[in-house]
């Protein structure tokens, strides 16, 4: 939806607290921005291969894209952004690549603290965090603690995350409560299931984006995306830009979300 000149001026005048937020560029309806956007960031390796580079160079370029997309989400008012940064399956990659990914993650956690504090972004993480190297866990905990009072947006990193592992963990926890008698089996509900997931304090995604053109979910938020709008782009993650992201938001705003209703 494109703003009229009058509406553009009104918003720009009322949003001076966000320097650089230009509605002439975004042309999105800020009253209909998805509350929660989830992204499967795919294509770093192929981006590097196309350029005859080491895969790590693709991950380095992908980290720059993360900063750009986090920034534009903050600008337009997305409240939650979940990024699929490292899956449980990614541990099967070569030790050298895993080591490089952990190094880049640690570097990101340190380098982006000032940006998160400046933009009131709170960092959160979901997944099997205990599997991460101790130095990465330490920097992650420090950044999460440092940003815990920030309230403008939540950046949610899925790290050593797999949805099947998450669902298995949920089943075991609820089953244990039924076994010890703290809850009755008939009390198990969708809300209870949601409350036992990593994302229990986060609303379900309104929009799921996957880059690189692959037509699969890759074990990501299987319960939570039941009614998410899906958008697959052929663009590899390092080439994904704010302009394409904003075009996807415009596409989302044209969709009719019925949640099973007529």
CORGI-V238021 format. One record per backbone hydrogen bond with DSSP energy under -0.5 kcal/mol. CO is the residue of the C=O (numbers start at 1). NH is the residue of the N-H. E is the energy in kcal/mol with one decimal. If there is no record, write none. Layout:
((CO | NH | E) (CO | NH | E))
This chain:
((4 | 8 | -2.5) (5 | 9 | -2.5) (6 | 10 | -2.2) (7 | 11 | -2.3) (8 | 12 | -2.8) (9 | 13 | -2.4) (10 | 14 | -1.4) (11 | 15 | -1.0) (15 | 18 | -1.9) (17 | 19 | -0.6) (18 | 21 | -1.9) (20 | 22 | -1.0) (21 | 23 | -0.6) (22 | 25 | -1.1) (22 | 26 | -2.0) (23 | 27 | -2.5) (28 | 30 | -0.9) (29 | 32 | -2.2) (30 | 33 | -0.6) (35 | 79 | -1.0) (35 | 80 | -2.2) (36 | 206 | -2.4) (36 | 207 | -1.6) (37 | 82 | -2.6) (38 | 209 | -2.7) (39 | 41 | -0.9) (39 | 84 | -2.5) (40 | 42 | -1.2) (40 | 211 | -1.9) (42 | 237 | -1.9) (43 | 47 | -2.3) (44 | 48 | -2.0) (45 | 49 | -2.5) (46 | 50 | -2.5) (47 | 51 | -0.7) (48 | 51 | -0.7) (48 | 53 | -2.9) (49 | 52 | -1.8) (54 | 57 | -1.4) (54 | 58 | -0.8) (55 | 58 | -0.6) (55 | 59 | -1.6) (56 | 60 | -2.3) (57 | 61 | -2.2) (58 | 62 | -2.4) (59 | 63 | -1.7) (60 | 64 | -1.0) (61 | 65 | -1.4) (62 | 66 | -1.8) (63 | 67 | -1.6) (64 | 68 | -1.7) (65 | 69 | -2.6) (66 | 70 | -2.8) (67 | 71 | -2.1) (68 | 72 | -2.1) (69 | 73 | -2.2) (70 | 74 | -2.1) (71 | 75 | -2.0) (72 | 76 | -2.1) (73 | 77 | -1.1) (73 | 78 | -2.2) (79 | 154 | -2.8) (80 | 37 | -2.6) (81 | 83 | -0.5) (81 | 156 | -3.2) (82 | 39 | -2.7) (83 | 85 | -1.5) (83 | 158 | -2.8) (84 | 41 | -0.6) (86 | 160 | -0.8) (86 | 161 | -2.1) (87 | 90 | -0.6) (88 | 91 | -0.9) (89 | 92 | -2.0) (90 | 93 | -1.7) (94 | 98 | -2.6) (95 | 99 | -2.4) (96 | 100 | -2.1) (97 | 101 | -2.5) (98 | 102 | -2.4) (99 | 103 | -2.1) (100 | 104 | -2.4) (101 | 105 | -2.3) (102 | 106 | -2.4) (103 | 107 | -2.4) (104 | 108 | -2.5) (105 | 109 | -2.5) (106 | 110 | -1.5) (107 | 111 | -2.9) (108 | 112 | -2.2) (110 | 113 | -1.0) (112 | 116 | -2.4) (113 | 117 | -2.6) (114 | 118 | -2.8) (115 | 119 | -2.1) (116 | 121 | -3.1) (117 | 120 | -1.0) (120 | 152 | -1.9) (120 | 153 | -1.3) (122 | 155 | -2.9) (124 | 157 | -2.8) (126 | 159 | -2.6) (127 | 129 | -2.0) (128 | 131 | -2.1) (129 | 132 | -1.7) (133 | 137 | -2.6) (134 | 138 | -2.2) (135 | 139 | -1.9) (136 | 140 | -2.6) (137 | 141 | -2.7) (138 | 142 | -2.2) (139 | 143 | -2.5) (140 | 144 | -2.6) (141 | 145 | -2.4) (142 | 146 | -2.5) (143 | 147 | -1.8) (145 | 148 | -0.8) (147 | 150 | -1.9) (153 | 122 | -3.3) (153 | 155 | -0.5) (154 | 81 | -2.5) (154 | 156 | -0.7) (155 | 124 | -2.7) (155 | 157 | -0.7) (156 | 83 | -2.3) (156 | 158 | -0.5) (157 | 126 | -2.4) (157 | 159 | -0.8) (158 | 85 | -1.2) (158 | 86 | -2.0) (160 | 128 | -2.5) (161 | 88 | -1.7) (162 | 166 | -2.1) (163 | 167 | -2.8) (164 | 168 | -2.4) (165 | 169 | -2.3) (166 | 170 | -2.1) (167 | 171 | -2.5) (168 | 172 | -2.3) (169 | 173 | -2.0) (170 | 174 | -2.4) (171 | 175 | -2.8) (172 | 176 | -2.2) (173 | 177 | -1.4) (174 | 178 | -2.1) (175 | 179 | -2.6) (176 | 180 | -2.2) (177 | 182 | -1.4) (177 | 183 | -1.3) (178 | 181 | -0.8) (184 | 187 | -2.1) (185 | 188 | -1.4) (189 | 193 | -2.4) (190 | 194 | -2.7) (191 | 195 | -2.0) (192 | 196 | -0.6) (193 | 196 | -1.6) (194 | 197 | -1.4) (197 | 200 | -1.5) (199 | 202 | -2.5) (206 | 229 | -2.8) (207 | 38 | -2.8) (208 | 231 | -2.2) (209 | 40 | -3.0) (210 | 233 | -2.6) (214 | 216 | -1.0) (219 | 163 | -2.5) (219 | 221 | -0.5) (221 | 225 | -2.0) (223 | 226 | -1.1) (225 | 228 | -1.2) (229 | 208 | -3.3) (231 | 210 | -2.3) (233 | 213 | -1.9) (235 | 212 | -2.4) (236 | 239 | -1.8) (236 | 240 | -0.6) (237 | 240 | -1.5) (241 | 245 | -2.3) (242 | 246 | -2.7) (243 | 247 | -1.9) (244 | 248 | -2.1) (245 | 249 | -2.1) (246 | 250 | -2.2) (247 | 251 | -2.2) (248 | 252 | -2.7) (249 | 253 | -2.0) (250 | 254 | -0.7) (251 | 254 | -1.1) (251 | 255 | -0.5) (252 | 255 | -1.3) (255 | 257 | -0.8) (256 | 258 | -0.8) (258 | 261 | -2.4))
